[in-house]
Amino acid sequence: MDIDYDKLFYFVDNFSQGFEPWYQRQLLSDHLIKRHREGYLRLSEVLTILIAYHQSGMACFKYFYLDLYCHHRHLFPKLVHYSRFIKLIKQAFPALVCLLKSLSGEITEYLFIDSTPMAVCHNLRERQHKVFKGLAAKGKTFTGWFFGLKIHLIFNTHGEIVRLAITPGNINDKTPVKDMVKGITAKLIGDKGYLSRKLFSQLFEKGITLITKIKRNMKNILMDTADKLMLMKRSFIETIFSSLKSLNTLIHHRHRNPINAFAHLLAGLINYQIRDDKPSLHNLTTLIP
């Protein structure tokens, strides 16, 4: 895939110019005079490379970086060795968090919530896995068992990410919902995994209406026509997950450090947020009376 490095760098550099002075003011000081040396690569260049990887479609970041090192040195004249760049990713992690937060989508009348698994290793190697020890756990989805984490996301009708939460794989989908919806007033659409009278009552008190399908042994409840139409479009969120994972760069098993793994995850989500071809229900919602 062709990557417009100039456009991407321009966007990231504008963010970095505001982020770096603010971030330096937040750091705690020990009041000792220290020498501050600028690195060969600027923060904006590190962020650009991380996001560009998720636009490339290459399955291995090392091969992507080595290709960049050999054939695109004119774009990054001070490109460092691969092992050094891996260390720079940790320093770029706070910037990735803030950049994704700054790109959060607006709160629309209807929001969609769901989770997707993030396996960190094959199921047969879960007892030997050490990188995510204490963070990952064995969980189950409708596709089967996995060992890893769960990514919980709330999307608006424009297909934009509004809220994000990451939990161990064995955490119930309903558990992080209350924290994710703080400050939100909307109608929240989810699958049967979010079906709970207690959760519905807790969210309703906060101004959020939880809309899900009911089980076969439950009594039917009258529902507004617009709500029913939007509930029928709940599979829209599966289209978003397919779009997120389509380049095969978002989730893989080759991470050797949790911070770097989360940095790549955030970079992948940032790449999704800045895309112009995100799935959207905006045209549908304008037709609903």
ZIQUI-V177543 format. One record per residue. N is the residue number from 1. PHI is phi in radians with two decimals (NA if undefined). Layout:
# ZIQUI-V177543
n: (N:N)
phi: (PHI:PHI)
This chain:
# ZIQUI-V177543
n: (1:2:3:4:5:6:7:8:9:10:11:12:13:14:15:16:17:18:19:20:21:22:23:24:25:26:27:28:29:30:31:32:33:34:35:36:37:38:39:40:41:42:43:44:45:46:47:48:49:50:51:52:53:54:55:56:57:58:59:60:61:62:63:64:65:66:67:68:69:70:71:72:73:74:75:76:77:78:79:80:81:82:83:84:85:86:87:88:89:90:91:92:93:94:95:96:97:98:99:100:101:102:103:104:105:106:107:108:109:110:111:112:113:114:115:116:117:118:119:120:121:122:123:124:125:126:127:128:129:130:131:132:133:134:135:136:137:138:139:140:141:142:143:144:145:146:147:148:149:150:151:152:153:154:155:156:157:158:159:160:161:162:163:164:165:166:167:168:169:170:171:172:173:174:175:176:177:178:179:180:181:182:183:184:185:186:187:188:189:190:191:192:193:194:195:196:197:198:199:200:201:202:203:204:205:206:207:208:209:210:211:212:213:214:215:216:217:218:219:220:221:222:223:224:225:226:227:228:229:230:231:232:233:234:235:236:237:238:239:240:241:242:243:244:245:246:247:248:249:250:251:252:253:254:255:256:257:258:259:260:261:262:263:264:265:266:267:268:269:270:271:272:273:274:275:276:277:278:279:280:281:282:283:284:285:286:287:288:289)
phi: (NA:-1.28:-1.97:-1.52:-1.13:-1.12:-1.16:-1.15:-1.14:-1.06:-1.14:-1.22:-1.16:-1.07:-1.16:-1.10:-1.10:-1.56:-1.30:-1.05:-1.08:-1.11:-1.16:-1.10:-1.27:-1.45:-1.26:-1.37:-1.97:-1.70:1.11:-1.79:-1.33:-2.18:-1.37:-1.92:-1.81:-1.26:-1.34:-1.12:-1.75:-1.36:-1.02:-1.10:-1.25:-1.10:-1.11:-1.07:-1.14:-1.11:-1.26:-1.10:-1.01:-1.34:-1.61:-1.33:1.46:-1.31:-1.40:-2.13:-1.16:-1.09:-1.14:-1.09:-1.19:-1.14:-1.13:-1.12:-1.15:-1.55:-2.04:-2.30:-1.13:-1.16:-1.41:-2.27:-1.04:-1.84:-1.08:-1.61:-1.15:-1.00:-1.10:-1.27:-1.12:-1.03:-1.24:-1.22:-1.07:-1.07:-1.22:-1.51:-1.03:-1.04:-1.17:-1.13:-1.07:-1.20:-1.14:-1.12:-1.10:-1.20:-1.69:-0.98:-1.26:-1.30:-1.47:-1.73:-1.08:-2.01:-2.19:-2.05:-2.20:-2.91:-2.31:-2.43:-1.32:-2.18:-1.23:-1.80:-2.87:-1.22:-1.01:-1.24:-1.88:-1.12:-1.30:-1.67:-1.23:-2.16:-1.05:-1.83:-1.07:1.55:-1.94:-1.54:-2.67:-1.46:-2.36:-2.43:-2.12:-1.18:-1.60:2.25:-1.38:-2.65:-2.07:2.89:-2.14:-2.06:-1.82:-1.77:-2.32:-2.03:-2.03:-1.66:-1.27:-1.53:1.43:-1.61:-1.34:-1.78:-2.45:-2.42:-2.53:-2.18:-2.33:-1.03:-1.16:-1.63:-1.44:-1.11:-1.04:-1.33:-1.06:-1.49:-1.09:-1.07:-1.29:-1.26:-1.71:-1.05:1.43:-1.93:-2.23:-2.93:-1.76:-1.83:-1.89:-2.45:-1.52:-1.18:-1.14:-1.76:-1.26:-2.86:-1.15:-1.13:-1.13:-1.04:-1.15:-1.12:-1.28:-1.11:-1.14:-1.68:1.56:-2.06:-1.76:-1.52:-2.07:-2.44:-1.32:-1.85:-1.42:-1.10:-1.56:-1.80:-1.29:-1.24:-2.17:-1.10:-2.34:-1.04:-1.04:-1.11:-1.11:-1.14:-1.12:-1.22:-1.12:-1.15:-1.71:-1.10:-1.13:-0.95:-1.22:-1.18:-1.10:-1.16:-1.09:-1.11:-1.17:-1.12:-1.66:-1.13:-1.56:1.06:-1.95:-1.30:-2.25:-2.67:-1.85:-1.75:-1.27:-2.07:-2.66:-1.06:-1.11:-1.12:-1.12:-1.19:-1.10:-1.17:-1.11:-1.12:-1.08:-1.15:-1.22:-1.11:-1.03:-1.15:-1.11:-1.58:-1.24:-1.63:-1.91:-1.17:-1.04:-2.55:-1.92:-1.04:-1.17:-1.21:-1.13:-1.26:-1.57:-1.39:-1.20)
